[in-house]
Amino acid sequence: MEKTKKVSPLLYCGKYKRLIYLGCGLSGAAAIINMIPYICIWKVTEIMFQNYGDLSRAEGMVRYGWTAFWAAIAGIVIYCSGLMCTHIAAFNTARRMRSLALHHLVKLPLGYFGANASGKLRRIIDENAGFTETYIAHRLPDFAGAIVAPVAMLIILFYFDWRLGLASLVPIVIGFVAMGIMMGGASENIVEYQRALDAMNGEAVEYVRGMPVVKTFQQSVYSLRRFMKTIDDYAGFAIGYCHSFRLGKSIYDVAINSIYAVLIPGAIIFTGACASMGEFQNTFINIIFYILFTPYLTVLMTRIMFTSEDSMVAQLAVEKIRDLLSEKPLPEPEPETAKAGQSSFDIAFHNVSFAYDPKDGNVLNDISLNIPSGKTVALVGPSGGGKSTLAALIPRFYDVSAGSITIGGTDVRELPTEELMRKVSFVFQQNRLFKESLLDNIKEARPEASMEEVLHAAQTAQCGDIIEKMPQGLDTVVGTKGVYLSGGEAQRIALARAVLKDAPIVLLDEATAFADPENEYRIQRAFSELTRGKTVLMIAHRLSTVKNADCIYVINGGRVEESGTHDVLLAKGGLYAKMWNDYQTAASWRIKSRGTAGEEAQA
């Protein structure tokens, strides 16, 4: 398989690349300037040795001292200026990455969010933008300084005494070799590490979120076992990854910290070979300089090592954002071919087939059906038959694999997304309420709506009792200070949104699935108001809720198995009739069970 071309961690920097280059240049300049104090100290030491016994003749010591001081100050100022540049670039790059990702998410079909949880998307956007920000703000300027400084250091090391300079480089070369051993294959290992970490984090979230269900059904051991498996997998990989570094890291640590072990024996040999006192004195002074100067090499080597690893992490972060941005939105019609206005809102499926992934085969096969304008059509059938998928194709959660879907005779693919969304209201099993006031939650459907319109929508959706019991009425913020709604109450607020939107097409997918009997009664009353005069597609497992539909389609195995009214389908004696008999039997069993329990209690 062809490998994806690697991307630069600076891919999304845009116009701020120049600022990054400036910051790195300043950091490199600061690294060179920071060497001046070492040279000044060496010059002071040389003057002291040359005038030992009569320091009154020592000239230049004060000058070199002030030079060292001002060089140190200049190095700090220039380095901080460089960091300011890279920080500005980093903040704007992270902002741009988040902005690009969020703007792209808005363009993706709604079906994408069913397959990708909000927590996963948040981690992709937020964490990876954060990794990139840290790399640009801190690691990159440090790396620039760590690369530029050794060039100047090599010149200095060989300028004073090439023999001592060569001796100082022996441990550094060994350290570079060891670093190469450690970094070999590090890129692939970091990818695997991130995957293991994501799997563990994802399982942790599911474990915590599912705790009520787990405890209710006493499945704590099994749920914990899955969570522990991801922890063990992560721990096993992390430990193995660390073990693979043992040899290289041990050699590296020993090498970069053993400069004195090479330098001091070399100094003894070189001083012993001196032919005169003057040569001995010069060599000895040089030795002092190398003893003071060479520890700076250790600092630079450590910066290079950590920056190399962070560079791989930043590159992986940018690749994840790039992969998100490469997700294809559904194609929009060209402005000249787009069709906006329809006087009719009938929906027709023409030989529609659909597959989430062609490799897995079709979920829907050659489906043709009609939903006349202003009528209510119901979809029923066994679970997994394709009912929800069929409904999701109308607002283009996905595009059909074959065939077409029309609204008022216009293919939905020829309608601009905004126009299509204005035509359709959704009420699903699980409707999300935002952590804001009930008023704002309802107005999400139409932010410009007046208070009178919101109140009318709330009353139509049977939300009056909910508003009355709230401490601040419609201004009560959901999810704070103990204010929470039951599943049925949240469903009624979602219905109020749909009523306020007043779209001509309404899709209801198991909208009473989590409602208790009282809430179900109120929701059914709200349905009658919401759907009056609208084109309605209703999906339900409770057959009592669809018996009055104008037409019922029985979907099984991705195909239309039967269609007709309730009475017609019962007369056919097919799958719907069997489902209805099973439903009636279950309802009768519940009634008899309650009656038997009552009789036993009386006995």
N, C-alpha and C positions, 0 to 999 in steps of 0.2 A: 504494500500500500504506500502511495506517495505521501511523504511527510509534508505537513503544512509548513509553509515558509514562516520562519520566526519573525516576530515583529519587534520594533524598538520600543523600549519603555517610554520613549518620548513621542509616541505616535499621536497622542491627543493634546500635545502642548500648543500646537498652532503658532500664533504670533509670539508666544512667550518663550520660544526656543532661544531667541536672541538674548533674552534676559538670563536664561539658564547658562548659555555660553559665557556671558559676562560674569555671572556669579562664579562659575568654575574657573575662569581666568583670574579673577580676584583671589579665589582660594589658592590657586597655584602660585600667584605672586606672593601671597601671605606666607606660604610654605617656604619660599626662597628667602624672604625677608627674615623669617624666624630663625634662619641659620646664622644671620649676622651676629647676634649676641654670643654664639659659640666662638666665632672667629675673634670677636673683641676680647672675650675672656682668655682665649689662647694668646693674643697679643699682649694682654696685661701680664699673663704668666711669663711670657718670654722676656718682657722688660724687667720684671722682678728678678728673674734668674740672671739676666745680664748685668744688673746693678746690685747684686746681692752684697750686703754689707754697707752700702751707701745709696739708699733709695732717694736721697736728695738729688741725685743725678738722673733719676728715672724721669723721662719725659714722655708724655702722651698717655699716661695711665688714666688721668681724669678724662681726657678726650675720648679714649676708647670706652670708658665707663658710661659717659653720656650717650655715646653712639649706640651702645648696647641697650640703654634705657629707651631711647627714642625709637630704635628699631623694633623693640618689643611692643611699644605702644602702637607704632605704625602697623605691625603685623596683626595686632588685635583689631584695630580699626578697619583695615582692609578685609580681614577675614569676616568680620561682622557685616561689612557692606556686601560681601559676596553672599553671605547667608541671607541677607535681606532680599537680594535679587532672586535667589533660588526659592525662598519662602513665598514671595509674591507669585512667582511662576508656578510653584507647587499648589498653592491654594486655588489659583485660577484654573490649573489643569484638572484638579480634582472636581472643581465646580463644573467644568466643561464636560468631564466624563459622566458625572451624575446627570447633567442637563441633557446630553445626547441620549443617554440610556432611557431616561424618563420620557423624553419626547418621542423616542422610537417605540417605547412600550404602548403609548397612546395609539399608535398606528397599527399595532398588531391585532389580529382577530381575537375576539373574546374567548374562543376555544383555547388559545395559547395559555390563558391564565388558569384554565381547568387542569392542564397538564403540568403547570409550574406554580407551586405554592408561593404565596406572597413572601413568606419568610426566606425562601430560597432566593427569590429575586432581590430582596433587600440585601441579603449577604453578598450577592454578586455585585450589586451596584455600590453599596456603601463600603464594604470591607476592601474591595479591590481598588476603589478610588482612594481609600485611606492608605493602602500599601504604596500606591504610586506617589501619593503626596509625600509620605515619609522618605521615600527613595530620592525624589527630586530635591526636597528641602534640605536633607541632611547628608545622605550617603553619597550623592553625586558630587557635591563640592569637596567632601572629604577625600573621595576617590581621585578627583582632579589634583588635589594637593599631594596625595600620596604617590601619584604618578610623576608629577613634575619635580617634586623634591628629590627623588633618587637620582635624576639626571644631574642636578646641581651637586648632589652629595658625591656622586662618582668623581666629578671634576675636583671637588675639594679633597676627597680621600686620596686621590692620586697626585694632587698638587703638592701637598706637604711632604708625604713620604710614600712613594708608590709601593714599597715593601709592606708597610703597615696597612696601607689601603687594601692591598691584595689579601692580606691575612684577615682583614675585617670582612671581606666579601665572601670568604669560604663558608661561614655559617649561613649567610644570606642566600647563597646559591642552593645550599642544601635545603633551606627553608622553602624556597620557591619550588624545588622538586617535590618536596613533601606536600605543598599546597596543591600542586598539580595532581598528585595521587588522590588527595581528598576530594578535589572538585571533579574528578573524572566520573561521569555519569550522575553528577549531582542534579542536573536539570530534570532528568526522568524521575529521580528519587523525590524531588520536591513536588512534582506533579502527583505522584502516588501518595505522598504525605498529605497533600491538600485533599485528595479524594477520601482518604481514611478519616481525616478530620471532619470533612463535610458529612460523611456517613454517620460518624459518632454524634455530631451536633444535631443532625436531622432526627436520629433515633431518640436522642435525649428530649427533643421538643415533643415528639409523638408520645413518648413515655409519660411526660408530665401532663400533656393535654388529655391523654386517654385514661388518666388515673381514676376518675369517677367510674367509668365503664369497667375498668380492670378490677376495681374493688367490688363493684356490684356483682360481677360474675366470678369473683374469686380466682382471677387469672393472673394474680400478681407475680407468681413464680415464672410463668411463661413469658409475660411481658418483660420482666426483669432479665430473663435469660436472653432475649433478643438484644436488649440494651447492652447487657454485659458482653455479648459476642462482639458488638461493634467496638466496645472499649478494649477488649482483648486483642481484636484485630489491629486497632490503632496502636496499642501498647507494644504488640509484637513487632509491628513495622518500625515504630519509633526506636525501640531498643535495638533491633537489628541494624537500623540505619546508623545509630550512634556507634555500635560495635564496628561497623565498617570503617569508621573514622579513627579507630584507636591507633593503628599503626602510623598513619599519616600525621595525625594530630600530635602523637607522642614525639615523632621525629621533628615536627615543626616546632613544638614548644622547646624541645632541647636545643635545637639549632639556633633559634633566634635569641635564646637566652644564654648562649654559650660563646658569645663574641669574646668575652674576656678570657675564656679558656683557650682561645686561639691567639688572641692579641697579646696577652701577658707573656707566654712562652716565646712568642716571636720577638717581643720587645727585649727580652733577656738576651736572646741570641744576637739581635741587631746591636744592642749596646755593648755586648761583649766583643763584637767585631770592630768597634770603633778604634781608629788609629790615633786619635788625638783627643784632648780634653774638650776642645771646641766642638768636634764632631759628636762626642758623647753628650755634651750639653744640648746641642740641637736635637739629637735623637730623643733625649729624655723629655725635652719640652714637647716634641711631637707626640710622644707617647701619652703625655697628660692630655693633649688635645683630643686624641683618639679615644681615650678613656671617657672624656666628657661628651664627646660628639656621637659616638656609635650607639648609645642607647636610643637616640632619636630614630635610628633605623628600625628598631623593634616596634616603635609606635606606628611607623609608616607601614610596616609589613602587616600588622594587625588590622589597620584600616583597610588595606587592600583585600585581605581575606574576607572580612565581614561585608565589605561593599560588593564583592563578587557574588556572595550568596544573596544579598539583598537585590542585586541586579536580576538574578534569576527569578526571585519572587515577584519583583515589579514587572518583569516581562510576562510571567504567567498571569498576573493580575490584568495587564493590558489585553492579553489574549482572551481572557474571559469576557471582558467588556466588548471586545471585537466580535466574539462569537454571538453575544447577545444582539449586537447591532446588525449582525448578518442574518438574523431571523427575518424572513420575508413577510412583509405585510401583504394583505390581500390586494390585488390590483384595483385601482380606482378607475372609473370610466374617464375617458377624455372629456374635457369641458364641452366640446362641440357635439359629442354623442351622448352625454349624460342626460337622463330624463328625470324630471323632478315631480311634476304634478300628475296625480291620478285622481280621476273622479270616482273610480271604483276601487274597492279594496278586497276583491276576491283573490284567493291564493290558489295556485295550481302547481302541482308537481308533475313534471313530464319525464317519464322514464328515468327517474333519478336513481343513481347508484353512488355509493360513497364508501371510502376506506380511509381510516386514520393513517394507516401505513400500508401501501400496496403489498408489502411482503406478507402481511397478516391476512390478506383477503378482504372482501367487501363486508361492511357492516350492514349496508342497505343495498338491495338489489332490484333494479328496474321498477321502482315505485311510481305509480301514477294515481293521483287523487286530487279532488277539488274541494275547496272550502269557499262556498259562495259568500259574497259580501253581506255582512249583517247576520250571518248564521253562526251557530255553535257546532263545532265538530270535535269529537272526542277520539283519543287514541288509547286503546287498551291492549293488553296482551301480557305474556309472561315477561318476567324481568330479564333484561339483557336482549330483548327482541329488537331494539333500535328506536323506541318511541322518543326518548329525549334527544337522540341524535337527529331524528327527523325534524323535530321542532327547532333544534339549534341551527339547522341549515337555512331557515327563513331569514333571520337577521344576520346571516353570514358569520356565525361563529366559526364556520368553516365554509369552503366552497365545495360544490358537488364535484365528484370525480367524473360523472357522466350525466347527461340530461340537463334539465334546467328547472328553475323555480321562478314563477312570475307572480307579481302583485299588480292587479289591474291590467294584466296583459304585458307588463314590462318585466323583463328579466331583472332579478335583484342585483345582478352584477353590473347592470347599466344604471343603477341608482347610486348617487353619491352617498357615502356612509352616513353623513349627518342627516341627509334626507330620509334614509332608510330607518335610522334610529328614531326620528321624529314620528314615524308611522307605527312603531311597535312598542308596546309596554310588556314588561316581563314580571311575572310573580313565580318564584321558584320555591323549592323546599326550604332552602337556607338563604335568608336574605340578610345581608350585613347592615347593621346599624352603626353609624359612625359615632365616635365619642364626642358628640356635640348635642345641642338641644334638640328636642323633638321637633320644634319648628324648623330648624335647619335640616334635619333628617328628611322631613317631608318635602321641603323646598328643593332638595337635590334634584327632583324631577323637573322643576321650573323655577329657577332662582328669582325671577322677576315677578312671581305671583304675589298678589296682595294678601293681607291677613284674612280678609273675608273669603278669598278663594281657598286658602289653606284650611280655615275652619270648616268650610263646606266639605272639602275633601276628607277631613278627619271624621266629620259626622257621617258622611256617606260610607266610609270604611268602618263604621261602628267603633270608633276610637274614643267616644265621649267618656266612657267610664275610665279609660286609661288616663286621659288628661285630667279628669277630676281628682283622681287619687294622687297625682304627682304634686310634690311640694310647691313647685313654681309653675305648674300647668305646662303649657307648651314650651316655656323657657327652661324646663328642667333638663339638665345634661345627663344623658344616658351613660352609665358605666362609672359614675363617680358618686362618692358619699353613699354607697349602698343602693343606688338607684339602678335596678336591673329589670328587664322585662322577660316574661315567659316566652316560650317559643310561639305560642298562639298570639300573644300581644305584639311581639315583634313582627309577626306576619301581617297583622292588621295595620301597623304603621307602614309596612311595605305596600300594602294595598292602597293606603292613602296617597303614597307617592304615585302609584299607577293611576289613581283617580285624578290627581292633580295634573298629571301629564296629558290625560285625555287623548291618548293615541287611538286611531281607528282600528288597530289590530292589537289583540291581547293574547299573550301566550301564558298559559297556566300549567306549570309542571309540578304535580304533587303538592299543590299549594296548601293542602290541609293535612299533610303527612304527620306533622308534629303537634297538632292542635288537640286539646282535650275537648270533650263534647260541648262544653259551653262556648269555647272559642270557635269550634267548628261551626256551630250554629250561627254565630255572629259573622264569621268569614263567609259562609254561604249567603247570608243576607247582603253582605258587601259585594259578593260576586254578582248578584242579580242587578245591582246598581252599576257596577263597573262595566259589565258586559252588555248593557242595554244598547242596542243599535250598533254594536261592534262586531267585527269579524273575530271569532274566538276559536283558538285551538287549545283543547284541554287534555291533559294527560293525568290519568288517575288509576289507582289500584282499587279504590273503594268504588265499586260499580254503581252503588246507589247514587253517587254524585254525578254520573254521566247518563243515567237512564233517560233523561229528558232531552238529550242532545239531538240536534236535527239530523245528525248522521254519526255513526260510530264505526271507526276503522279498527279492525283487529290486526295488530302487527305481531308477526311471529317469525323469528329467524331472518329478520331483515326484509320481509316481504309482506304485502297486504294479503291476509288469508281470507278475511271476510269484510263485508261492509253493509251498512243498512241501519235502520232505526232499531231501537231496543226490541220492539215486538217482532220485527222482521228477523232479526238475528236469533231470537229465541225459537221462532218457528223453524229456522234452518236446522237447529239441533247440532250445530258445529261447536267449534272451540269456545265461542262466546257463551253459548248455552251451558256448556260444561262449567265454565268459569262462574257463571251466574248461579248455577246450582250449588257449586262449592261455596260460594259466598253466602248463599242463603242457609246452607247447612251449618256453616261456621257461626252465623248470627243466631240461628236456632239453638246451637249447642251452648252458646254463651247464656242465652235466656234460660234454657233448661238447667244449666249448672247453677245459676243464681237461685232458681226456684227450688232445686234440690237442696241447696245449702240452707235456704230459708226453712224448708220443711224439717230438716234435721235439727235445726236450731230450736224449732217449736217443739219437736219431740223430746 
